C-alpha cells in the first residue's frame, strides 16, 4: 500500500485561505483572478496539491453548471468538493477510477498475453497514483493496480522494455538499467512470473554489464529471445550490443555475432516471413566490421542478409521499428535521421523488403525533432501512430503524437489539439476492438489537462483516461 494522502474529509474541516499563486495552473487565471473554468479544467481531477497558500483539491467529481468561481467562492467550492471525497487513500480502490499518474518517465507499455487485457507499464517511476510502484506495475483495464502482480521493492533503476515471454501466458521479460529486483542481483534482465515473482528457470548469472534497451522473442517456436542494448558482455561472455538467448537464459551458440555492433542497439523486430531473419536498428554504423548504417537484417545464424543492403542506410539514430499490419513485408522506421541512402526522410520512413525507400509513403519535410516510437493502428486501415519530441510534421503543428495515413499524410480525424507538453516515448494500441491507444512518456499534460505520463486515448484523439 502506498503512502497515505491527506484525506479530502480531513481538509473539509480546515479553514482554507486563498492566497497568491506561485505558479500557473490550468483553470487559474492569475490576471483575472482565481477561478475554476469548467471548460479548461474538466472535472476529472485527482489528489491534493498546494501552490503557495492556495489549496487545489482535485477529487474525481462531476462539476456541473460551474463556469467560474471567484476568490472566496473558490474556497467554498473546495470545501464542498472535500466533503465529496471521504477516503483517506483510494489509490488502489477498484471503484475509485482515478486518473493514471506516474511520478516519473514511462518508457515501456506492453499488453499482457494471458487474455486479461491488462497492461504492463515500466519506466523510471516509483509511484502510481501515490502507491509504491518501483519501475513496473500491472494495471487492470480500468486503470487500477492489479494486486495479483506483486512487485514489492521492485527494480533499483529504470525499466526500458517489457514484453510477454510467450504468445500466451502470464510471464514477461523485463530489461533496463536496473541491477536488482526485489533485492536480488539481476543485472539488466529478468523473467517474471504472472504473480510478479522471479522465474528461477531463466538463469542469467552475472547478466549484462550495461543497459538492455529491447527484448524480442524470436517467435519461431524455440522460446529463444533477442536482446539488444548498450552492453558488451553477458554472464562474462563478450556480446557486443546483441545476443540471442535460449529460454533457460543461456547464450544461443548458433547465433554468432562475432565482434557485434560498434554502438547501441535500440530496436529489434523479427521479420516474420518464415526466414527466421531479424531487423536490428540503433546508433551503430558497423556490424562484424561490415558497414551497416543504423539498420541491418540478420539471418538466423547471425550473418548479414545482403539482400537487404544498408551500407549507406540512415544518417542518424534509429529509435524504433515496426512491421505494418498489412503483411506487405514493408518496415516502418522512426528516429533522429534526416535521410536514408541520400534521400530525404526526416524522422520516419517506410522501407520495402529489399531495403529501398517506399516512395509511396510521402512525408514531405517530416518531423522537426526525434521520433521515438512508431506503432501501426492495428485496425486494418494501414494507419500509423508516431510519437516523439516533435512539434511539427510536414509543416503542420502537432505536439509529440500524430496518426498518419498509409500514404504518409496526416490523419486529421485523430485530433490531438494542443497535444502533449513533453515527449511521447511509447504508443501501443489497446487491441480490444475499441481502437483506443495507450500513450506513455515524459509528459504531464494532454490538451492542457493534467495527466501523469500515461494516458488512454480514443481513436478520435479524445482523452479517455
N, C-alpha and C positions, 0 to 999 in steps of 0.2 A: 504494500500500500504506500502511496506517495505521501509527501508532506501535507499536513492539514492546512487548508487555507482559512483565513478569517471568514466566518460564515456570513451570508447575507443577513440572516436574522440578527446576528450579533451587531452588525453595522446599523441595523434599523433602530437600535436602542441608543445610538450615539448621535450627538448633535453635530451635524455636518455643516461645516463652514466653507462657503465657496470662496476660494482665494484666487490669486493670479495664476494663470497657466504659464509653465516654463517651457513647454514645447508644443508644437502643433499636433492636434489630434483630430481625426476625422469626426465631423459633427460639431466641432467647436470653432466658431468664427471669432477670432480674437479682435477683429476690427469692429464687428457689430455687437460683440458681447457674447457671453457664453450661452449656448443653446444646443438643443438636440434637434436635428433636422431629420425627419423620418425618411426622406429621400436619399440623404447622404449617409445616414447611419442606420442601416436596417436593424431589425430587432434581434437578429441572431448574434448576440454578443456574449462573451464568456470571461469570467474571472474578475478579480478586483484589482484595480490599478490606481495608484496615487500619483498625481502630477502636481507638483507644488503642494498647495493645500487643497486642491480640488480632487475629490474622490469620484472617479468614474466607475460606477457599479455596472458591470456588464454581465447580466444574467440572461439566460435564454428565455425571452419573453416575447409575447406578441404585443407590439406597441401599435395602437390604432388611434387614428384621429389626433395624432400629435404632430404638429409641424415644427413648432418652436416653443421651447420652454426657457424663458429668460431668468437669469440670476436666481433670486430666491425660489422661483418656480422650479428650477433645476434641482435645488436642494430637496424640495418636497417630493419631486418625482423620483429622486434617488432613494428616498426613504420608502416610498411606495413600492419601488422595484425591489428593495431589500426585503420587504415583508414577503414578496412573492417567491423568494429563493431561500428556503429554510435550511437546506442541507449544509452541514459543515464541510463535507468532502464528497462530491458526487462524481469524481473523476472517472471511476470505473463502474458506475451505475448504468446498466444496460438501457435503462429508460431515460437517462439524462439527455442523450442525443446531443452532447456537447460538440462544438466545432473542433476540428482537429488542430492541435497546436504543439509543435515540437520546439524545443529551446535551442536547437542547433540545426545545421545543414542536413538536408535529406539527400543522400547520394543514390540510393537504390530502392526500387519498388519492384516486388515480384509477386505475381499471383500464386496462391497455393495450388498444388496439383492433386489435392485429395477430395475435390468435389465440393468443398465447403464454401468456396467463393471468398474465403478470407484473403487478406493481403499482408505480405511481409514488408516492413519498411526498415531500412538501415541507413545509418549516417553518422554524424558527429554529435548527436544529441544525447542528453542524459535524462530528459523527462518528456513525457507526453501528457498533455493536459494536467500537469502538475505531479503525475505519478512517475515513479522511477522507471526508466526505460533506457538502459545503458547501451546505446548504439544499435539496438534492434528491438522490434516489437512486432507482434502479430495482431492485426485488427480484424474485428468482425465486420460484416457488411454495413453495419450502422455506424462504424467509426469508433466503437468502444474496444477496449483491450480484450483480447482473447485470453482469459485467465488460465486456460489449459496449457498455454505455451509459457512456461515459467523460465524467465531469464535470470533471476536472482541478481548477482553483481554484474553479470554480463561481460561485455568487452571493455578492455582498458584503453582502446583508441578506436578510430573511425572504422566503420564498416563501409566498404566500397561496392560490394557486389553480393547479391543473394540470388540463388537460382534453385529450383527444385532438383533433387538428386535423380528423380525419375519422372517419366510422363505421368505416372500415377503413384500416389503415396505421400506421406507427410514429411519425409526427411528433406533437409535443404543443405546446400553448400553455402558457406559464408566466407568471403575473402575481404582483406583490407589492410589497414595499418596496424592492427592490434597484435599483441604478443601473448595475451592471456584471455581465457574465457572462464568466468566463474572461479578465478584464481588458479586455474590450471594452465600450464605453459602450452600454448598452441599458436606458434608464430605464423600469423597471416592467413591461415586457412583452417576451417573446421567443417565437419559434417554434423548437423544437429538432428536429433530425433524429433518427432512431431510434438513431444511434450517439452522441448527446449533443452533436454539433456544432451551431453556429448555422445555421439555414436562411436563407441570404442572400437568398432570393427574397421574404422577408417584411421589407419595409423600413419602419422606424418613425421614422427621422430622430431628432429630439430626444426622441421618446417622450412619456410623461406627466410632469406636474410633481408628482405625488403618487401615493399607493398605489393599486394595482389590487387590488380585493378579489374580483372574479368575472369569468370569461370564459365565454361561452356561444355555441358555434357555432349559427348560425341554423337549420341543419337543413333548409334549403329548396333545397338543390342548388346554391346560388351560391358556396359556400365562405366566405361572409361570417360575421362573428362580432360579438357584442355584448360590450362591455367596460364594466364598472361599477366605481366606487370613490370615492376622496376627491379626485380630480383636478379641475382646472378648465381645463387645456389639453392638447392632443395635437399634437405636432410644431408648436408655436407657434400652433395654432388653438384658439379658445375652444370647449370641450366640457365643460359642467358635469356631471360625475359619470356621464355615459353617452354612449357613441358606438358607432356601427356601422362596422366596418372591413371593407374588401374583403380578399380572400385575399392580395393583394400588400402589405397594410399601409396603403393609402391610405384616407382617410375616405370612406364611402359617402354621397354627397351627397343621395341620395333619402330618407335617414332624417334628418329635420330635427328637432333637439331645441331649437332656439331658446335661451332662457335656461336651459334644463335644470332640474336639481334644486337645491334650496337646501341639501341636506345629503347625506351619504354614501349611496351605493348599495352594499348588501351581497350581494344575490342577484338573479339573473335566470333566468327559466325560459320558454323558448318554449312557447306554448300547445299546439302540436302538433295542432290541429284542422283544418288546411288553410287557416286565415285568414292565417297569417303573423304573427299577433299575438304579443306577448311580455309576460309578467308581470315587474314590477320591484318589488323591496322594499328597504327600508332605514330610515334615520333621518330622511328628508325629510318635509316637510309640504306642499311646493309643487312643481309641475312646470309650467314655462312660465307661471308666475304663477297657475296653477289649483290649488286646494286638492286635495291627494292625500295622505291621511294614512297614510304609511309603506308604501303599496302602490298600484299603478296598473297598468292594462292598456293597452298601447300598440299602435297599428296599424303596419303595415309602413312607413308614411311618417312615423312619429314622433308622430302625433296621439293624444290620449286617446280610448280607446274608452269612451264614456259608457254603453254597455250593461252595463259593469262599474263601477258607481258606488262610489267610495271617498272621497267628500269628508269623511265622518266617520271612516271607517276605524279603524285601531288607535291606541291612546293612547300607545304607546311603540314602540321599535325592532323592526323585523322583521329577523331574522338569517338565516333560511334558508327556502326554499320547495321543494316537490316535488310532482309530479303523482302521484296514486295509480296503482297498477298495474292498476286495474280499468277503465280507459278511460271513467270516469264523467264526465270533464270537471271534476271537483272539484279543489281545490288545498289541500294541507297547508301550513300556515304555522307557523313557530316563532320565538320571540323573547323580548323582555323586557316584552311588553304584558300588561295585565290585563283589557282589554275590547276588543270590536270593535263599533263603532256603538252603544255604550252597553250592550251585552250582555256579561255576564261571560265571558271567555275568557282564562285565565291561562296564558301560556307557549306554548300550542298551540291551533290552531283548524283546522277544515276548512271551506272556503268552496265554495259551489256556483258554477257557471259564470256566474251572474247577480250574483255578489258577496254573496249572502245567506249568513249563517252556517248551516252544516248542523247543525241541532239533533239529528240522529240520532247525531252524534258527541259523546257526553256526557263531559265531562272533570271535572265537579264543581269542586272547589277547585283543580284544576290543579297546576301546579308552583310551588314556593316560591322558585325562582330562575331565572335566564335559561336558555332553551333555545337552543342554538347550531346544532343540526343535526337534520333530520328526513329519514328515509330509508325508503321503502316496502320491505318484506321482499323483494318481487320473486318470491315463490314461489307466487303465485296465491291466497294466503289473505286478502289485503287488510290484513294486519297492518303496523304502522308502528314503526320504531325511532326513539326520541327520545333525544338526548344533550344534555348541558349541564352547568351548575354546580349543579344542584339536589340536594337530599337527600330530597325528599318529593314524591309525586304523589297527589293526591286523598286525602290523609290516611294513606297508607302510605309507610313509609320505603323509599327507593330511591336509591342513590348514583350520580348522573350518567348512568345509562343505563337505559332501560326499553323494553319492547316492548308496544305497545297493540294490542288487538283492533280490528276495524273499527268497533265501536260506542263506542270510547273507553275501555273498561275495560282494566285491566292484564292482560296475558297472563302468568300465573304459571308457565306451562311454560318460560318464559325466565327461569331462576333465576340472578340475579347475586350472591346472598348479600350480603357486605359491600360489593360493588361496587368502585368506583374511589375513590382518595384525593384526586383533583383532577379538574378539568373535562374532559369529553369534548367535543371540538370537531368531530369528523368521524366519521360512520359510513357504511360502504359495503359492501353485500352482495357477497360474493366472486363470485357469479354462475356458479359451476361445477357447480351442481346439488347441492352439499353442504348448502346452507342456512347456511353459515358467513358471518360478517361480519368485516370489518376495522374496528378502532376506533382512533382517534388522538386525542391531546390533550396535556394538561399533566400527566397522572397518572404516578406511578412505582410504583403497586401496583394489583393487581386481586385481590380476595378475599384480601387480605393477602399476596399473592405478588408479589415484586419483578418489575416489568416497566417497561421504559423508553419509555413514551409511545406505544406501538404494540402492539396485540395482535390475534390472530385468535381469535374465539370461535365455538363450535358453536351451532347453533340452539337448544340447551338452555341456553345461557349458560356452558357448560363452557369452560375455557381450553384452547385447542389449542396456541398458541404465543405 
